[in-house]
């Protein structure tokens, strides 16, 4: 039979080990924090797609010189509005492995748009487009250039369909969150040289950003030089006239870099309970869409 002293020592030791384990998980020394937080309900609830009607959608394809392939797209209006209403537009950039259908299929963004307008956001349209499953929305060694496609092909197409592209927004998640920020930073100077159309706001959900090349996901860049050329840090000047919102869950692998970038850009947004999941992105969509709609009105 164990003595009282032995039981006390065992209890203290267990407590020390337990505390050390908790500290290790929270500081990242021990992997698995996101999974533990998920089990304990610490990553927050998943966003629920609003129970409102979706608005009209126009889908099609075009042959893209920039993408070197046929590209699919969809234009989404809030319920009660049509393309003929000459709505301002937000470009929607999907994450890795996605396409132009992902925003509706995975996030229900068409219904979130209706809900946002009904909640008081000025009416605007969303325009989704195929950026390639793993291009990371920048020019690659293959000469495929999603940024060129957006700027020189997709925006003119949207204008021809009746949308107001004079002041537009860009929204993306994960790979698309990185792409949205990079596109606005790289193309804002063209809007100064060619006035009449410019990005005025960017919303990024869990943007795939890295501080160091050694940490990047395989295939995200064509090498160190490509990474440096398309780095988001150090681009505050390029985005100084663009309103930026960056949201990222605390248990997201990009949380630390996203927080640093938010501070550097003096962006809106925050870190909330959450991980790199569709549920988190759905939860944050109302705030992102309200932000973008407000900026398009200003």
C-alpha positions in Angstrom: 0.0 0.0 0.0 1.3 3.4 -1.0 2.0 5.9 1.8 0.5 9.3 2.0 3.9 10.9 1.3 4.3 8.7 -1.8 0.9 9.7 -3.0 1.6 13.3 -2.5 4.9 13.1 -4.3 3.2 11.2 -7.2 0.5 13.8 -7.4 3.0 16.7 -7.4 5.1 15.0 -10.1 2.0 14.4 -12.2 1.0 18.0 -11.8 4.5 19.2 -12.9 4.4 16.9 -15.9 0.9 18.0 -16.8 1.9 21.7 -16.5 5.0 21.2 -18.6 2.9 19.4 -21.3 0.5 22.3 -21.4 3.2 24.8 -21.7 4.9 22.7 -24.4 1.7 22.6 -26.4 0.9 26.3 -26.1 4.4 27.4 -27.0 4.7 24.9 -29.9 7.5 22.9 -28.4 5.2 19.9 -28.4 3.2 19.6 -31.7 -0.5 19.1 -31.8 -1.9 22.3 -30.1 -4.4 22.8 -32.8 -5.8 19.3 -32.5 -6.0 19.5 -28.7 -7.7 22.9 -28.9 -10.1 21.5 -31.4 -11.0 18.6 -29.1 -11.4 21.0 -26.2 -13.6 23.4 -28.2 -11.0 26.2 -28.1 -10.8 26.9 -31.8 -14.3 28.4 -31.9 -17.5 27.4 -33.6 -17.7 26.8 -37.4 -19.4 29.5 -39.3 -23.0 28.6 -40.3 -24.1 29.5 -43.9 -27.0 32.1 -43.5 -30.5 30.9 -44.2 -31.1 33.5 -46.9 -31.6 33.1 -50.7 -28.7 33.3 -53.0 -28.7 35.9 -55.7 -28.3 35.4 -59.5 -25.1 33.9 -60.8 -23.5 34.2 -64.2 -20.9 31.6 -65.0 -18.7 31.2 -68.1 -15.2 30.6 -69.5 -12.6 32.5 -71.4 -9.3 31.6 -73.0 -6.6 33.2 -70.9 -3.3 34.2 -72.4 -2.0 34.8 -68.8 -3.1 31.4 -67.6 -2.3 29.5 -70.9 -5.6 27.7 -70.6 -9.4 28.1 -70.6 -10.5 29.7 -67.3 -13.8 29.4 -65.5 -15.5 32.2 -63.7 -18.7 33.1 -61.9 -20.2 36.5 -61.1 -22.4 36.5 -58.0 -24.9 39.2 -57.2 -26.8 39.5 -53.9 -30.4 38.5 -53.8 -32.6 41.3 -55.3 -29.9 42.7 -57.6 -28.8 42.0 -61.2 -25.7 42.6 -63.3 -27.6 45.5 -65.0 -27.5 47.3 -61.6 -23.8 48.2 -62.4 -22.6 47.0 -59.0 -19.0 47.4 -57.8 -17.2 44.2 -57.5 -14.8 42.2 -55.3 -12.5 39.7 -56.9 -12.5 36.4 -55.0 -9.3 34.3 -55.1 -9.5 30.6 -54.0 -7.1 28.6 -51.9 -4.8 25.9 -53.0 -6.4 23.0 -54.8 -9.6 25.1 -55.4 -11.2 26.7 -58.4 -13.8 29.4 -59.1 -16.6 27.2 -57.7 -14.9 26.8 -54.3 -16.2 30.0 -52.8 -19.8 28.9 -53.2 -19.3 25.1 -52.8 -17.1 25.2 -49.7 -18.0 28.6 -48.1 -21.5 29.4 -49.2 -20.3 32.9 -50.1 -23.3 33.6 -52.3 -25.6 33.5 -49.2 -23.1 35.4 -47.1 -23.2 38.1 -49.7 -27.0 38.4 -49.5 -26.8 38.4 -45.7 -24.1 41.1 -45.7 -26.2 43.4 -47.9 -29.3 42.8 -45.9 -27.3 43.7 -42.8 -26.5 47.1 -44.2 -23.5 46.7 -46.5 -23.7 48.6 -49.8 -24.7 46.2 -52.6 -21.8 44.7 -54.5 -21.0 41.7 -56.6 -18.4 38.9 -56.2 -16.4 37.6 -59.1 -14.6 34.3 -58.7 -12.1 32.9 -61.2 -9.8 29.9 -61.7 -6.3 30.9 -60.6 -4.8 27.4 -60.9 -4.7 24.8 -58.2 -1.2 25.7 -56.9 0.0 28.8 -58.7 -0.1 30.9 -55.6 -1.5 33.7 -57.8 1.9 34.9 -59.1 3.9 34.5 -62.3 5.7 31.1 -62.4 8.7 29.7 -64.2 6.2 28.2 -66.7 5.3 31.8 -67.7 1.8 31.2 -66.3 0.7 34.5 -64.7 -2.6 34.7 -62.8 -1.9 38.3 -61.9 -1.9 39.3 -65.6 -5.0 37.3 -66.1 -6.8 39.2 -63.3 -5.6 42.6 -64.4 -5.6 42.4 -68.1 -8.3 39.9 -68.9 -10.7 39.3 -66.0 -11.3 42.9 -65.0 -12.0 44.0 -68.5 -14.4 41.1 -68.9 -16.3 42.2 -65.7 -16.5 45.7 -67.0 -18.0 44.4 -70.3 -20.5 42.5 -68.3 -21.8 45.7 -66.7 -19.9 45.8 -63.4 -18.3 48.9 -62.0 -14.6 48.2 -61.8 -13.5 51.8 -61.1 -13.1 50.9 -57.4 -12.9 47.2 -56.7 -11.9 44.9 -53.8 -10.0 41.6 -53.6 -10.8 38.8 -51.2 -9.0 35.5 -50.7 -8.3 32.7 -48.2 -5.1 30.7 -47.6 -3.2 30.7 -51.0 -5.8 33.2 -52.2 -5.3 35.4 -49.2 -1.7 35.7 -50.0 -2.6 36.2 -53.7 -5.1 39.0 -52.9 -2.5 40.9 -50.9 0.3 40.4 -53.5 -2.0 41.3 -56.4 -3.0 44.6 -54.8 0.6 45.4 -53.9 2.0 44.7 -57.3 -0.7 46.2 -59.4 -1.6 49.4 -57.5 1.1 51.3 -59.4 -0.5 50.4 -62.7 -3.7 52.1 -61.5 -1.8 55.3 -60.9 -0.4 55.2 -64.4 -3.7 54.1 -65.8 -6.3 55.9 -63.7 -10.0 54.9 -63.8 -9.7 51.5 -62.1 -7.9 50.5 -58.9 -8.1 48.1 -56.0 -9.2 50.1 -52.9 -9.6 47.2 -50.4 -8.2 43.8 -49.7 -9.5 41.1 -47.4 -7.3 38.2 -46.5 -8.4 35.1 -44.5 -5.5 33.0 -43.1 -3.1 34.2 -45.8 -0.4 31.7 -46.7 2.6 33.8 -45.8 6.1 32.8 -44.7 9.0 34.8 -43.3 11.7 32.4 -44.4 12.1 30.4 -47.6 13.1 27.3 -45.7 9.5 27.2 -44.3 7.5 27.5 -47.5 5.1 24.7 -48.7 6.5 22.6 -51.5 5.5 24.0 -54.9 4.5 27.5 -53.6 7.5 29.1 -55.2 9.9 28.2 -58.0 13.0 28.8 -55.8 14.5 31.3 -53.4 14.6 34.1 -55.9 10.9 33.7 -56.7 10.1 33.7 -53.0 12.1 36.9 -52.4 10.5 38.6 -55.5 7.0 37.8 -54.3 7.5 38.4 -50.6 4.7 40.3 -48.9 6.8 41.7 -46.1 8.3 45.1 -47.0 5.5 46.1 -49.3 3.8 48.7 -47.1 4.4 51.5 -49.6 2.7 49.5 -52.4 -0.4 49.1 -50.2 -0.4 52.5 -48.5 -3.5 53.6 -50.5 -5.4 50.3 -50.0 -7.5 49.4 -47.0 -6.4 46.0 -45.7 -8.0 43.5 -43.4 -6.2 40.3 -42.3 -7.9 37.7 -40.1 -6.2 34.5 -39.0 -7.0 31.9 -36.3 -4.6 31.5 -33.4 -4.1 27.8 -34.1 -3.4 28.4 -37.8 0.1 27.6 -38.9 0.3 31.0 -40.5 -0.8 32.9 -37.4 2.5 34.3 -36.3 3.5 35.6 -39.8 0.0 36.9 -40.4 0.1 38.9 -37.1 3.5 40.3 -38.1 2.2 41.3 -41.5 -1.0 42.9 -40.0 1.2 45.0 -37.8 3.6 46.0 -40.6 0.7 47.0 -42.9 -1.3 48.6 -40.1 -4.2 46.5 -41.3 -7.6 45.9 -39.7 -8.5 42.5 -38.5 -7.3 40.3 -35.6 -6.4 36.8 -34.4 -9.4 34.9 -33.2 -9.9 31.4 -31.9 -9.7 29.2 -35.0 -7.6 27.0 -37.2 -6.9 26.8 -40.9 -10.4 25.5 -41.8 -13.4 26.3 -43.9 -15.4 26.6 -40.7 -13.2 29.5 -39.5 -13.3 31.2 -42.9 -17.1 31.0 -42.9 -17.2 32.5 -39.4 -15.1 35.4 -40.5 -16.9 36.1 -43.8 -19.5 38.5 -42.4 -16.8 40.8 -41.0 -14.8 40.6 -44.2 -17.7 41.3 -46.5 -18.9 44.2 -44.3 -15.4 45.6 -44.4 -15.0 45.3 -48.2 -18.5 46.7 -48.8 -17.8 49.7 -46.6 -14.6 50.5 -48.4 -16.2 50.3 -51.9 -18.7 52.9 -50.8 -16.1 55.4 -49.4 
